[in-house]
Amino acid sequence: MTAAGPAPLVDARTASALGAHSVFVEVAPWRVMAPGPDPIRGSIPGAIPTSVMSDFAGRPTAESGHLPLPDPGDVRAALLAHGVGPADDLVLYTRRIEELSSAARAWFVLTWAGFRSVRVLDGGLPAWTRAGGPTGPARERRPAAPAHTPHAPAPSPFLPSESGGRRVLGVADVLEVADYGTLLDSRPMSAYNGALDDPRTGHVPHAVHAHSAELVTPEGLLVPPTDLRRWFLSRRAIGSHEVGAYCGGGVSSALLVFAGALLGQQVGLYVDSWSAWARDVSLPVERGPVSTRSAVVDTDCA
């Protein structure tokens, strides 16, 4: 179950009404999601500019995926440079409707790093402008102050890093969830199936295909709660058993974690995802369109 707090999804009209009491954070995706020029000029006035690559991912290593978790201290310092503290109400948004999962990745990292009130703007900047919200200049990026270690450090005002129901999965966890719980693969079906001529393509054995794009409407909004719950139930991803998610680099699968939180279902995130799994030749790979389940466990949802 997730920790108590504000609902992590906020609609544009509510966000606009509460604008003076919130800090808006614009999240750029790690790669271009749609061709063509940006359809909207300006940003939510005063928004803090961030990006998945520079603010919500760390430096890759030989063992990690291409978007590993950053140091939580760096995440905190970057926002503290803008005068944002752990108790401020953060509203995350993206500029395009295709980029909702990038806001979900930022939400995951910020809550994992201990920020207490973090919400995602449903529909992003397009929904904001449709609701009559103003646009204008964002803030300028500010370098984070260098970290220092005082002789007698004060208690941290941030929540513990695993607060809010956020769980980070390692390889052993992924194998266990795949065998005895439900492991969701949020990539497109072509990636899930793999290529016949490449043995390191495909999916984690027993993983269930769960393309995250199915959770977003053509307007860039998250699907309604009833549809969201039905989608999770159809994949046996609601219940007391362990549920986990992965993708290529821990961005699109973060949307499954976020959606699970809306339903009160904890979904662990394998941040390193397929970009690390495929490189490790000791790890098993399954190919083909048929997802399999362990025959020794029944995880039917209550």
PAKEZA-320588 format. One record per residue (C-alpha): residue number from 1; residue in one letter; chain; x, y, z. Coordinates in Angstrom, 2 decimals, decimal comma. Layout:
! residues N
<nulum pos="NUM" code="A" unit="A" x="X" y="Y" z="Z"/>
...
//
This chain:
! residues 302
<nulum pos="1" code="M" unit="A" x="0,00" y="0,00" z="0,00"/>
<nulum pos="2" code="T" unit="A" x="1,08" y="3,55" z="-0,55"/>
<nulum pos="3" code="A" unit="A" x="1,56" y="6,13" z="2,17"/>
<nulum pos="4" code="A" unit="A" x="-1,12" y="8,67" z="2,97"/>
<nulum pos="5" code="G" unit="A" x="-0,79" y="12,05" z="1,29"/>
<nulum pos="6" code="P" unit="A" x="-2,22" y="14,16" z="-1,50"/>
<nulum pos="7" code="A" unit="A" x="-3,51" y="12,28" z="-4,53"/>
<nulum pos="8" code="P" unit="A" x="-0,54" y="12,03" z="-6,91"/>
<nulum pos="9" code="L" unit="A" x="-2,59" y="13,05" z="-9,99"/>
<nulum pos="10" code="V" unit="A" x="-4,06" y="16,55" z="-10,33"/>
<nulum pos="11" code="D" unit="A" x="-6,25" y="17,86" z="-13,14"/>
<nulum pos="12" code="A" unit="A" x="-5,45" y="21,12" z="-14,91"/>
<nulum pos="13" code="R" unit="A" x="-8,33" y="23,18" z="-13,47"/>
<nulum pos="14" code="T" unit="A" x="-7,43" y="22,21" z="-9,90"/>
<nulum pos="15" code="A" unit="A" x="-3,74" y="22,87" z="-10,52"/>
<nulum pos="16" code="S" unit="A" x="-4,54" y="26,30" z="-11,98"/>
<nulum pos="17" code="A" unit="A" x="-6,72" y="27,21" z="-9,01"/>
<nulum pos="18" code="L" unit="A" x="-4,00" y="26,18" z="-6,56"/>
<nulum pos="19" code="G" unit="A" x="-1,15" y="27,61" z="-8,63"/>
<nulum pos="20" code="A" unit="A" x="0,02" y="30,19" z="-6,10"/>
<nulum pos="21" code="H" unit="A" x="0,46" y="27,46" z="-3,50"/>
<nulum pos="22" code="S" unit="A" x="2,37" y="25,01" z="-5,71"/>
<nulum pos="23" code="V" unit="A" x="5,77" y="24,83" z="-7,35"/>
<nulum pos="24" code="F" unit="A" x="5,54" y="23,72" z="-10,98"/>
<nulum pos="25" code="V" unit="A" x="8,32" y="21,58" z="-12,41"/>
<nulum pos="26" code="E" unit="A" x="8,62" y="21,14" z="-16,18"/>
<nulum pos="27" code="V" unit="A" x="10,11" y="17,76" z="-17,07"/>
<nulum pos="28" code="A" unit="A" x="11,82" y="17,27" z="-20,44"/>
<nulum pos="29" code="P" unit="A" x="11,93" y="13,65" z="-21,66"/>
<nulum pos="30" code="W" unit="A" x="15,21" y="11,80" z="-22,09"/>
<nulum pos="31" code="R" unit="A" x="14,58" y="11,50" z="-25,82"/>
<nulum pos="32" code="V" unit="A" x="12,33" y="13,24" z="-28,36"/>
<nulum pos="33" code="M" unit="A" x="8,90" y="11,60" z="-28,22"/>
<nulum pos="34" code="A" unit="A" x="7,19" y="13,33" z="-31,18"/>
<nulum pos="35" code="P" unit="A" x="8,34" y="14,96" z="-34,41"/>
<nulum pos="36" code="G" unit="A" x="7,79" y="18,58" z="-35,33"/>
<nulum pos="37" code="P" unit="A" x="8,04" y="21,91" z="-33,50"/>
<nulum pos="38" code="D" unit="A" x="6,74" y="22,43" z="-30,00"/>
<nulum pos="39" code="P" unit="A" x="3,02" y="23,24" z="-30,40"/>
<nulum pos="40" code="I" unit="A" x="2,85" y="25,51" z="-27,33"/>
<nulum pos="41" code="R" unit="A" x="4,90" y="28,63" z="-26,72"/>
<nulum pos="42" code="G" unit="A" x="5,99" y="29,38" z="-23,19"/>
<nulum pos="43" code="S" unit="A" x="5,73" y="27,36" z="-20,00"/>
<nulum pos="44" code="I" unit="A" x="3,67" y="27,48" z="-16,85"/>
<nulum pos="45" code="P" unit="A" x="4,94" y="30,81" z="-15,47"/>
<nulum pos="46" code="G" unit="A" x="7,80" y="30,35" z="-13,04"/>
<nulum pos="47" code="A" unit="A" x="8,14" y="26,61" z="-13,60"/>
<nulum pos="48" code="I" unit="A" x="11,47" y="25,00" z="-12,74"/>
<nulum pos="49" code="P" unit="A" x="13,05" y="23,47" z="-15,88"/>
<nulum pos="50" code="T" unit="A" x="14,31" y="19,90" z="-15,43"/>
<nulum pos="51" code="S" unit="A" x="14,97" y="16,85" z="-17,57"/>
<nulum pos="52" code="V" unit="A" x="14,92" y="13,11" z="-17,02"/>
<nulum pos="53" code="M" unit="A" x="18,51" y="12,76" z="-18,18"/>
<nulum pos="54" code="S" unit="A" x="20,11" y="15,53" z="-16,10"/>
<nulum pos="55" code="D" unit="A" x="17,89" y="15,63" z="-13,00"/>
<nulum pos="56" code="F" unit="A" x="16,15" y="12,27" z="-12,59"/>
<nulum pos="57" code="A" unit="A" x="18,83" y="9,84" z="-13,71"/>
<nulum pos="58" code="G" unit="A" x="22,39" y="9,21" z="-12,60"/>
<nulum pos="59" code="R" unit="A" x="25,54" y="8,47" z="-14,54"/>
<nulum pos="60" code="P" unit="A" x="25,37" y="5,00" z="-16,15"/>
<nulum pos="61" code="T" unit="A" x="27,91" y="2,36" z="-15,15"/>
<nulum pos="62" code="A" unit="A" x="29,00" y="-0,90" z="-16,75"/>
<nulum pos="63" code="E" unit="A" x="26,47" y="-2,75" z="-14,59"/>
<nulum pos="64" code="S" unit="A" x="23,56" y="-0,32" z="-14,66"/>
<nulum pos="65" code="G" unit="A" x="20,90" y="0,47" z="-17,21"/>
<nulum pos="66" code="H" unit="A" x="21,19" y="3,62" z="-19,28"/>
<nulum pos="67" code="L" unit="A" x="19,08" y="5,69" z="-16,84"/>
<nulum pos="68" code="P" unit="A" x="20,01" y="4,58" z="-13,30"/>
<nulum pos="69" code="L" unit="A" x="18,73" y="6,36" z="-10,22"/>
<nulum pos="70" code="P" unit="A" x="20,62" y="9,53" z="-9,30"/>
<nulum pos="71" code="D" unit="A" x="22,09" y="10,25" z="-5,91"/>
<nulum pos="72" code="P" unit="A" x="19,15" y="11,43" z="-3,74"/>
<nulum pos="73" code="G" unit="A" x="21,32" y="14,20" z="-2,34"/>
<nulum pos="74" code="D" unit="A" x="21,84" y="15,58" z="-5,84"/>
<nulum pos="75" code="V" unit="A" x="18,08" y="15,54" z="-6,45"/>
<nulum pos="76" code="R" unit="A" x="17,44" y="17,47" z="-3,26"/>
<nulum pos="77" code="A" unit="A" x="20,25" y="19,96" z="-3,90"/>
<nulum pos="78" code="A" unit="A" x="18,99" y="20,76" z="-7,40"/>
<nulum pos="79" code="L" unit="A" x="15,58" y="21,83" z="-6,09"/>
<nulum pos="80" code="L" unit="A" x="16,97" y="23,47" z="-2,97"/>
<nulum pos="81" code="A" unit="A" x="18,94" y="25,72" z="-5,34"/>
<nulum pos="82" code="H" unit="A" x="15,53" y="27,05" z="-6,45"/>
<nulum pos="83" code="G" unit="A" x="14,40" y="27,51" z="-2,86"/>
<nulum pos="84" code="V" unit="A" x="12,25" y="24,36" z="-2,91"/>
<nulum pos="85" code="G" unit="A" x="12,13" y="22,31" z="0,27"/>
<nulum pos="86" code="P" unit="A" x="10,87" y="18,81" z="1,13"/>
<nulum pos="87" code="A" unit="A" x="7,42" y="20,00" z="2,24"/>
<nulum pos="88" code="D" unit="A" x="6,63" y="22,19" z="-0,77"/>
<nulum pos="89" code="D" unit="A" x="3,82" y="21,05" z="-3,04"/>
<nulum pos="90" code="L" unit="A" x="5,37" y="20,05" z="-6,37"/>
<nulum pos="91" code="V" unit="A" x="3,35" y="19,70" z="-9,56"/>
<nulum pos="92" code="L" unit="A" x="5,18" y="17,97" z="-12,39"/>
<nulum pos="93" code="Y" unit="A" x="4,24" y="18,35" z="-16,03"/>
<nulum pos="94" code="T" unit="A" x="5,52" y="17,70" z="-19,55"/>
<nulum pos="95" code="R" unit="A" x="5,13" y="19,80" z="-22,66"/>
<nulum pos="96" code="R" unit="A" x="3,64" y="17,14" z="-24,95"/>
<nulum pos="97" code="I" unit="A" x="0,90" y="14,58" z="-24,48"/>
<nulum pos="98" code="E" unit="A" x="3,26" y="11,73" z="-25,42"/>
<nulum pos="99" code="E" unit="A" x="5,55" y="12,44" z="-22,48"/>
<nulum pos="100" code="L" unit="A" x="3,44" y="11,58" z="-19,42"/>
<nulum pos="101" code="S" unit="A" x="5,76" y="8,74" z="-18,45"/>
<nulum pos="102" code="S" unit="A" x="8,63" y="11,23" z="-18,06"/>
<nulum pos="103" code="A" unit="A" x="6,62" y="13,09" z="-15,42"/>
<nulum pos="104" code="A" unit="A" x="5,96" y="9,73" z="-13,76"/>
<nulum pos="105" code="R" unit="A" x="9,70" y="9,01" z="-13,70"/>
<nulum pos="106" code="A" unit="A" x="10,32" y="12,39" z="-12,05"/>
<nulum pos="107" code="W" unit="A" x="7,53" y="11,65" z="-9,54"/>
<nulum pos="108" code="F" unit="A" x="9,13" y="8,31" z="-8,70"/>
<nulum pos="109" code="V" unit="A" x="12,58" y="9,81" z="-8,17"/>
<nulum pos="110" code="L" unit="A" x="11,36" y="12,78" z="-6,13"/>
<nulum pos="111" code="T" unit="A" x="9,21" y="10,68" z="-3,79"/>
<nulum pos="112" code="W" unit="A" x="11,99" y="8,10" z="-3,50"/>
<nulum pos="113" code="A" unit="A" x="14,36" y="10,96" z="-2,60"/>
<nulum pos="114" code="G" unit="A" x="12,05" y="12,06" z="0,21"/>
<nulum pos="115" code="F" unit="A" x="9,90" y="14,90" z="-1,13"/>
<nulum pos="116" code="R" unit="A" x="6,55" y="14,70" z="0,63"/>
<nulum pos="117" code="S" unit="A" x="4,04" y="16,26" z="-1,77"/>
<nulum pos="118" code="V" unit="A" x="4,60" y="15,45" z="-5,43"/>
<nulum pos="119" code="R" unit="A" x="1,83" y="15,36" z="-8,03"/>
<nulum pos="120" code="V" unit="A" x="1,64" y="14,92" z="-11,77"/>
<nulum pos="121" code="L" unit="A" x="-0,43" y="17,30" z="-13,90"/>
<nulum pos="122" code="D" unit="A" x="-2,83" y="15,13" z="-15,89"/>
<nulum pos="123" code="G" unit="A" x="-2,44" y="15,92" z="-19,58"/>
<nulum pos="124" code="G" unit="A" x="0,58" y="18,16" z="-19,06"/>
<nulum pos="125" code="L" unit="A" x="0,94" y="21,59" z="-20,61"/>
<nulum pos="126" code="P" unit="A" x="-1,69" y="20,95" z="-23,34"/>
<nulum pos="127" code="A" unit="A" x="-4,33" y="20,28" z="-20,67"/>
<nulum pos="128" code="W" unit="A" x="-3,19" y="23,38" z="-18,77"/>
<nulum pos="129" code="T" unit="A" x="-3,70" y="25,61" z="-21,80"/>
<nulum pos="130" code="R" unit="A" x="-7,05" y="23,97" z="-22,64"/>
<nulum pos="131" code="A" unit="A" x="-8,18" y="24,82" z="-19,11"/>
<nulum pos="132" code="G" unit="A" x="-7,25" y="28,48" z="-19,66"/>
<nulum pos="133" code="G" unit="A" x="-4,04" y="28,40" z="-17,64"/>
<nulum pos="134" code="P" unit="A" x="-1,54" y="31,17" z="-18,46"/>
<nulum pos="135" code="T" unit="A" x="1,83" y="30,60" z="-20,10"/>
<nulum pos="136" code="G" unit="A" x="5,00" y="32,62" z="-19,76"/>
<nulum pos="137" code="P" unit="A" x="8,70" y="32,25" z="-19,04"/>
<nulum pos="138" code="A" unit="A" x="10,03" y="29,43" z="-16,89"/>
<nulum pos="139" code="R" unit="A" x="12,77" y="30,01" z="-14,34"/>
<nulum pos="140" code="E" unit="A" x="16,41" y="29,88" z="-15,34"/>
<nulum pos="141" code="R" unit="A" x="18,27" y="26,76" z="-14,34"/>
<nulum pos="142" code="R" unit="A" x="20,44" y="27,23" z="-11,25"/>
<nulum pos="143" code="P" unit="A" x="23,44" y="25,08" z="-10,38"/>
<nulum pos="144" code="A" unit="A" x="23,02" y="23,13" z="-7,17"/>
<nulum pos="145" code="A" unit="A" x="25,17" y="24,25" z="-4,28"/>
<nulum pos="146" code="P" unit="A" x="28,13" y="21,92" z="-3,64"/>
<nulum pos="147" code="A" unit="A" x="27,44" y="19,34" z="-0,99"/>
<nulum pos="148" code="H" unit="A" x="29,26" y="19,66" z="2,32"/>
<nulum pos="149" code="T" unit="A" x="29,31" y="17,59" z="5,46"/>
<nulum pos="150" code="P" unit="A" x="28,89" y="19,59" z="8,69"/>
<nulum pos="151" code="H" unit="A" x="30,58" y="18,41" z="11,86"/>
<nulum pos="152" code="A" unit="A" x="27,22" y="17,75" z="13,51"/>
<nulum pos="153" code="P" unit="A" x="24,64" y="17,11" z="10,79"/>
<nulum pos="154" code="A" unit="A" x="21,09" y="18,06" z="11,65"/>
<nulum pos="155" code="P" unit="A" x="18,29" y="15,52" z="11,15"/>
<nulum pos="156" code="S" unit="A" x="17,18" y="15,46" z="7,53"/>
<nulum pos="157" code="P" unit="A" x="13,81" y="17,12" z="6,85"/>
<nulum pos="158" code="F" unit="A" x="13,25" y="14,65" z="4,02"/>
<nulum pos="159" code="L" unit="A" x="11,34" y="11,45" z="4,37"/>
<nulum pos="160" code="P" unit="A" x="13,30" y="8,16" z="4,26"/>
<nulum pos="161" code="S" unit="A" x="14,20" y="7,18" z="0,72"/>
<nulum pos="162" code="E" unit="A" x="11,76" y="4,26" z="0,62"/>
<nulum pos="163" code="S" unit="A" x="8,76" y="6,27" z="1,80"/>
<nulum pos="164" code="G" unit="A" x="5,51" y="6,49" z="-0,08"/>
<nulum pos="165" code="G" unit="A" x="5,45" y="2,85" z="-1,14"/>
<nulum pos="166" code="R" unit="A" x="8,37" y="3,24" z="-3,54"/>
<nulum pos="167" code="R" unit="A" x="10,31" y="0,01" z="-3,99"/>
<nulum pos="168" code="V" unit="A" x="13,41" y="-0,36" z="-6,18"/>
<nulum pos="169" code="L" unit="A" x="13,95" y="-3,87" z="-7,54"/>
<nulum pos="170" code="G" unit="A" x="17,27" y="-5,59" z="-8,10"/>
<nulum pos="171" code="V" unit="A" x="17,90" y="-8,60" z="-10,33"/>
<nulum pos="172" code="A" unit="A" x="17,09" y="-11,13" z="-7,60"/>
<nulum pos="173" code="D" unit="A" x="13,84" y="-9,30" z="-6,86"/>
<nulum pos="174" code="V" unit="A" x="12,88" y="-9,32" z="-10,54"/>
<nulum pos="175" code="L" unit="A" x="13,39" y="-13,06" z="-10,83"/>
<nulum pos="176" code="E" unit="A" x="11,32" y="-13,67" z="-7,69"/>
<nulum pos="177" code="V" unit="A" x="8,48" y="-11,37" z="-8,74"/>
<nulum pos="178" code="A" unit="A" x="8,40" y="-12,96" z="-12,20"/>
<nulum pos="179" code="D" unit="A" x="8,11" y="-16,45" z="-10,71"/>
<nulum pos="180" code="Y" unit="A" x="5,82" y="-15,83" z="-7,75"/>
<nulum pos="181" code="G" unit="A" x="4,07" y="-12,52" z="-8,40"/>
<nulum pos="182" code="T" unit="A" x="3,36" y="-10,43" z="-11,48"/>
<nulum pos="183" code="L" unit="A" x="6,14" y="-8,76" z="-13,44"/>
<nulum pos="184" code="L" unit="A" x="4,91" y="-6,19" z="-15,99"/>
<nulum pos="185" code="D" unit="A" x="6,86" y="-5,38" z="-19,16"/>
<nulum pos="186" code="S" unit="A" x="5,74" y="-1,91" z="-20,28"/>
<nulum pos="187" code="R" unit="A" x="7,52" y="-1,87" z="-23,67"/>
<nulum pos="188" code="P" unit="A" x="5,78" y="-2,20" z="-27,05"/>
<nulum pos="189" code="M" unit="A" x="4,87" y="-5,73" z="-28,16"/>
<nulum pos="190" code="S" unit="A" x="7,67" y="-5,80" z="-30,73"/>
<nulum pos="191" code="A" unit="A" x="10,29" y="-5,31" z="-28,01"/>
<nulum pos="192" code="Y" unit="A" x="8,55" y="-7,80" z="-25,72"/>
<nulum pos="193" code="N" unit="A" x="8,52" y="-10,47" z="-28,43"/>
<nulum pos="194" code="G" unit="A" x="12,15" y="-9,94" z="-29,44"/>
<nulum pos="195" code="A" unit="A" x="13,88" y="-10,81" z="-32,68"/>
<nulum pos="196" code="L" unit="A" x="14,46" y="-14,38" z="-33,82"/>
<nulum pos="197" code="D" unit="A" x="18,01" y="-13,59" z="-34,92"/>
<nulum pos="198" code="D" unit="A" x="19,02" y="-11,94" z="-31,62"/>
<nulum pos="199" code="P" unit="A" x="19,01" y="-14,17" z="-28,51"/>
<nulum pos="200" code="R" unit="A" x="19,36" y="-11,18" z="-26,17"/>
<nulum pos="201" code="T" unit="A" x="16,04" y="-9,65" z="-27,22"/>
<nulum pos="202" code="G" unit="A" x="12,68" y="-10,51" z="-25,74"/>
<nulum pos="203" code="H" unit="A" x="11,53" y="-10,31" z="-22,14"/>
<nulum pos="204" code="V" unit="A" x="12,17" y="-11,60" z="-18,64"/>
<nulum pos="205" code="P" unit="A" x="10,72" y="-15,12" z="-18,41"/>
<nulum pos="206" code="H" unit="A" x="7,11" y="-15,09" z="-17,13"/>
<nulum pos="207" code="A" unit="A" x="6,82" y="-11,29" z="-17,54"/>
<nulum pos="208" code="V" unit="A" x="3,39" y="-10,09" z="-18,67"/>
<nulum pos="209" code="H" unit="A" x="3,11" y="-7,66" z="-21,56"/>
<nulum pos="210" code="A" unit="A" x="1,66" y="-4,36" z="-20,28"/>
<nulum pos="211" code="H" unit="A" x="2,37" y="-1,54" z="-22,71"/>
<nulum pos="212" code="S" unit="A" x="2,17" y="1,70" z="-20,72"/>
<nulum pos="213" code="A" unit="A" x="0,89" y="3,67" z="-23,73"/>
<nulum pos="214" code="E" unit="A" x="-2,44" y="1,89" z="-23,25"/>
<nulum pos="215" code="L" unit="A" x="-2,97" y="3,92" z="-20,07"/>
<nulum pos="216" code="V" unit="A" x="-2,97" y="7,28" z="-21,87"/>
<nulum pos="217" code="T" unit="A" x="-5,88" y="8,72" z="-23,87"/>
<nulum pos="218" code="P" unit="A" x="-5,36" y="10,51" z="-27,22"/>
<nulum pos="219" code="E" unit="A" x="-5,60" y="13,80" z="-25,28"/>
<nulum pos="220" code="G" unit="A" x="-2,65" y="12,80" z="-23,10"/>
<nulum pos="221" code="L" unit="A" x="-4,77" y="12,13" z="-20,01"/>
<nulum pos="222" code="L" unit="A" x="-4,54" y="9,05" z="-17,84"/>
<nulum pos="223" code="V" unit="A" x="-7,45" y="6,71" z="-18,50"/>
<nulum pos="224" code="P" unit="A" x="-10,35" y="6,91" z="-16,00"/>
<nulum pos="225" code="P" unit="A" x="-9,95" y="5,04" z="-12,67"/>
<nulum pos="226" code="T" unit="A" x="-12,43" y="2,29" z="-13,57"/>
<nulum pos="227" code="D" unit="A" x="-10,58" y="1,53" z="-16,80"/>
<nulum pos="228" code="L" unit="A" x="-7,25" y="1,76" z="-15,01"/>
<nulum pos="229" code="R" unit="A" x="-8,32" y="-0,80" z="-12,41"/>
<nulum pos="230" code="R" unit="A" x="-9,72" y="-3,11" z="-15,09"/>
<nulum pos="231" code="W" unit="A" x="-6,44" y="-2,91" z="-16,99"/>
<nulum pos="232" code="F" unit="A" x="-4,43" y="-3,88" z="-13,92"/>
<nulum pos="233" code="L" unit="A" x="-6,83" y="-6,66" z="-12,96"/>
<nulum pos="234" code="S" unit="A" x="-6,65" y="-8,15" z="-16,46"/>
<nulum pos="235" code="R" unit="A" x="-2,91" y="-8,55" z="-15,93"/>
<nulum pos="236" code="R" unit="A" x="-3,25" y="-9,94" z="-12,40"/>
<nulum pos="237" code="A" unit="A" x="-1,45" y="-6,87" z="-11,11"/>
<nulum pos="238" code="I" unit="A" x="-3,70" y="-6,02" z="-8,16"/>
<nulum pos="239" code="G" unit="A" x="-3,58" y="-8,05" z="-4,98"/>
<nulum pos="240" code="S" unit="A" x="-1,42" y="-8,97" z="-2,02"/>
<nulum pos="241" code="H" unit="A" x="1,21" y="-10,67" z="-4,18"/>
<nulum pos="242" code="E" unit="A" x="4,33" y="-8,81" z="-5,35"/>
<nulum pos="243" code="V" unit="A" x="3,98" y="-6,70" z="-8,48"/>
<nulum pos="244" code="G" unit="A" x="6,92" y="-5,21" z="-10,37"/>
<nulum pos="245" code="A" unit="A" x="7,54" y="-3,35" z="-13,63"/>
<nulum pos="246" code="Y" unit="A" x="10,34" y="-2,71" z="-16,07"/>
<nulum pos="247" code="C" unit="A" x="10,87" y="-1,27" z="-19,56"/>
<nulum pos="248" code="G" unit="A" x="14,00" y="-0,22" z="-21,43"/>
<nulum pos="249" code="G" unit="A" x="15,38" y="2,26" z="-18,90"/>
<nulum pos="250" code="G" unit="A" x="12,85" y="2,82" z="-16,11"/>
<nulum pos="251" code="V" unit="A" x="10,76" y="5,61" z="-17,69"/>
<nulum pos="252" code="S" unit="A" x="7,66" y="4,09" z="-19,30"/>
<nulum pos="253" code="S" unit="A" x="7,48" y="1,52" z="-16,48"/>
<nulum pos="254" code="A" unit="A" x="7,46" y="4,40" z="-13,95"/>
<nulum pos="255" code="L" unit="A" x="4,01" y="5,20" z="-15,34"/>
<nulum pos="256" code="L" unit="A" x="2,85" y="1,74" z="-14,19"/>
<nulum pos="257" code="V" unit="A" x="4,23" y="2,43" z="-10,71"/>
<nulum pos="258" code="F" unit="A" x="2,42" y="5,78" z="-10,69"/>
<nulum pos="259" code="A" unit="A" x="-0,85" y="4,26" z="-11,90"/>
<nulum pos="260" code="G" unit="A" x="-0,54" y="1,54" z="-9,28"/>
<nulum pos="261" code="A" unit="A" x="-0,17" y="4,20" z="-6,59"/>
<nulum pos="262" code="L" unit="A" x="-3,45" y="5,77" z="-7,73"/>
<nulum pos="263" code="L" unit="A" x="-5,10" y="2,38" z="-7,13"/>
<nulum pos="264" code="G" unit="A" x="-3,38" y="1,77" z="-3,79"/>
<nulum pos="265" code="Q" unit="A" x="-1,25" y="-1,00" z="-5,32"/>
<nulum pos="266" code="Q" unit="A" x="2,49" y="-1,03" z="-4,70"/>
<nulum pos="267" code="V" unit="A" x="4,45" y="-1,72" z="-7,89"/>
<nulum pos="268" code="G" unit="A" x="8,19" y="-2,14" z="-7,56"/>
<nulum pos="269" code="L" unit="A" x="10,37" y="-0,59" z="-10,26"/>
<nulum pos="270" code="Y" unit="A" x="13,32" y="-2,34" z="-11,86"/>
<nulum pos="271" code="V" unit="A" x="15,05" y="0,90" z="-12,78"/>
<nulum pos="272" code="D" unit="A" x="17,91" y="-0,65" z="-14,75"/>
<nulum pos="273" code="S" unit="A" x="15,36" y="-2,52" z="-16,84"/>
<nulum pos="274" code="W" unit="A" x="16,09" y="-4,23" z="-20,15"/>
<nulum pos="275" code="S" unit="A" x="19,08" y="-2,00" z="-20,96"/>
<nulum pos="276" code="A" unit="A" x="20,95" y="-3,77" z="-18,14"/>
<nulum pos="277" code="W" unit="A" x="19,24" y="-7,17" z="-18,26"/>
<nulum pos="278" code="A" unit="A" x="20,03" y="-7,85" z="-21,92"/>
<nulum pos="279" code="R" unit="A" x="23,72" y="-7,06" z="-21,39"/>
<nulum pos="280" code="D" unit="A" x="24,15" y="-9,68" z="-18,69"/>
<nulum pos="281" code="V" unit="A" x="24,42" y="-12,98" z="-20,57"/>
<nulum pos="282" code="S" unit="A" x="23,93" y="-14,93" z="-17,33"/>
<nulum pos="283" code="L" unit="A" x="20,31" y="-13,74" z="-17,09"/>
<nulum pos="284" code="P" unit="A" x="17,53" y="-15,68" z="-18,82"/>
<nulum pos="285" code="V" unit="A" x="15,59" y="-14,31" z="-21,78"/>
<nulum pos="286" code="E" unit="A" x="12,24" y="-15,47" z="-23,17"/>
<nulum pos="287" code="R" unit="A" x="11,04" y="-14,61" z="-26,68"/>
<nulum pos="288" code="G" unit="A" x="7,71" y="-14,81" z="-28,41"/>
<nulum pos="289" code="P" unit="A" x="4,21" y="-13,38" z="-27,97"/>
<nulum pos="290" code="V" unit="A" x="2,91" y="-15,75" z="-25,28"/>
<nulum pos="291" code="S" unit="A" x="3,54" y="-14,69" z="-21,70"/>
<nulum pos="292" code="T" unit="A" x="3,96" y="-17,60" z="-19,31"/>
<nulum pos="293" code="R" unit="A" x="3,23" y="-18,02" z="-15,63"/>
<nulum pos="294" code="S" unit="A" x="4,71" y="-20,22" z="-12,95"/>
<nulum pos="295" code="A" unit="A" x="2,57" y="-23,34" z="-12,51"/>
<nulum pos="296" code="V" unit="A" x="3,29" y="-23,52" z="-8,78"/>
<nulum pos="297" code="V" unit="A" x="1,65" y="-20,28" z="-7,70"/>
<nulum pos="298" code="D" unit="A" x="-1,78" y="-18,73" z="-8,12"/>
<nulum pos="299" code="T" unit="A" x="-1,85" y="-14,95" z="-7,81"/>
<nulum pos="300" code="D" unit="A" x="-5,52" y="-14,34" z="-8,61"/>
<nulum pos="301" code="C" unit="A" x="-6,50" y="-10,90" z="-7,39"/>
<nulum pos="302" code="A" unit="A" x="-8,79" y="-10,57" z="-4,42"/>
//
